[in-house]
């Protein structure tokens, strides 16, 4: 959230760092229009989209306002946004940020997660979406 505005962006990957504590990482380009927003937020949600959510992924790649995408979501107590229809959702708190070339690597602790749907994930490879 940016004040009272629900914000989103599409990223192509995140990675597990540690099991104890549960840590993940993802990176953001310093020249991204959303850099300041996501670099400075203490909490965020990671939503792994389902194969039927390609349009949402495309919209979030172009538009930072989740409201303008037409998506439905719930906000967790931490501030993280969980998107309806996602197959996995991670409630995360930023714990460290490391500079790496033209990107920053954001490391976050996973506070909670759920897997509300048992369907195929949305997959993006070689500039195209496809289904497994």
N, C-alpha and C positions, 0 to 999 in steps of 0.2 A: 504494500500500500504506500502511496505517495500522499501523505496527508489523508484525505478522504477519497482518493482516486485509486481504483484497483488497476494495477499495472502488470504487464506480462511481456515476455519475450520468448521466442523460440530459440533453443540451443540444440546443437546436434548431439551432444553427449555430456555425461557427467560420469564420475568414477568413484568407486569405493576406495577409501584410504585406509581405514582402520575399523576393526570390529569392536574394540574396547578401548576408548569409547567409539561409538558408531560415528564415523566421519566420512564425508564425501567431499569431492572437489569438482569445480567447473571453472571455466575461464571466460573472460569477457575482454574484448578489444578496447583499448583506451580511447580509440576514436569512434566508438559506438555512441550513437545518440542517447542510449540508455545507460551509458557507463556510470555517471554520477548517481543515478537512481539506484542501481543495483550494487554499486560499490559501497554506498553509504547506508544501506538498509541493514538493520541488525537481525532481521528474521525474514524468511521467504519460504515459499513452497515450491517443490519440484513435482510436476505432474507428468507422469509417463502416459502419453496419449494412446488411445486405442486405434485400431486400423480404420475405424469409421470416423475418425476425427481429423482427417487430412486438411479439411477446410479451416478448422480452428488453428492448426499449426501454421498454415499459410497466412492467415490473418494476423496471428501474433508475431510473425516474422516482419510484418509491415506496419503494424499498429501497436503502440504500447498501452493503449487503454483497453483493458479487458471488457469494459462495458460496451465499447464500440464493436466488439467481435460477436456479440450476441450470446456469448457463453454464460452459463450459470455456474455459480461457485458459492462456497461457504468460507467464511473467515474464521480461522482458528484463534484461540485466545492469544497465541504468540504473535498474531498478525499475518501468519502465512495464509495464502489462499489455496483452497483445494477445489479444483475444477470438476464439475459434474461430468461423469462419463470416462474419466481417466482410469487406467487399469492399475496404477500404483501412484501413491501420493506421499511425499516426504515433507514433514514439518521440520524446517532447518533453522539453526541459529549460527550466524557467521562467527567463526573463532579466530581466523587469520586470513590475511591477504598478502600474497607474494607477487612481486613484480617479475615478469618473465617475458623478455622481448617487448613486443608491442601489446601484450595482454597482461592482465592481472589474474592470478589464480586465486579463487575464493574457496577457502576451506570452511566447512560448516559441520556442526554436530547435528545429527539426526535426533530430534527430540521425540518424534512419533512418526508412524507411517501406517498406511492401510492399503489394502488391495481389494477395492470394492467390486471389480469386474474380472471375470475369467474369460477374456477374449484375446485375440491376437493383438500384438502391439503395432503401432505405426512405425514403419521402418523407413529411413531416409539414407540412400547410398548413391554415390555418383550422380548427385544433383537430381535425383528422382525418388518419389515415394513408391514403395511396393509392399506387398503382403508376403508373409512367410508361408 
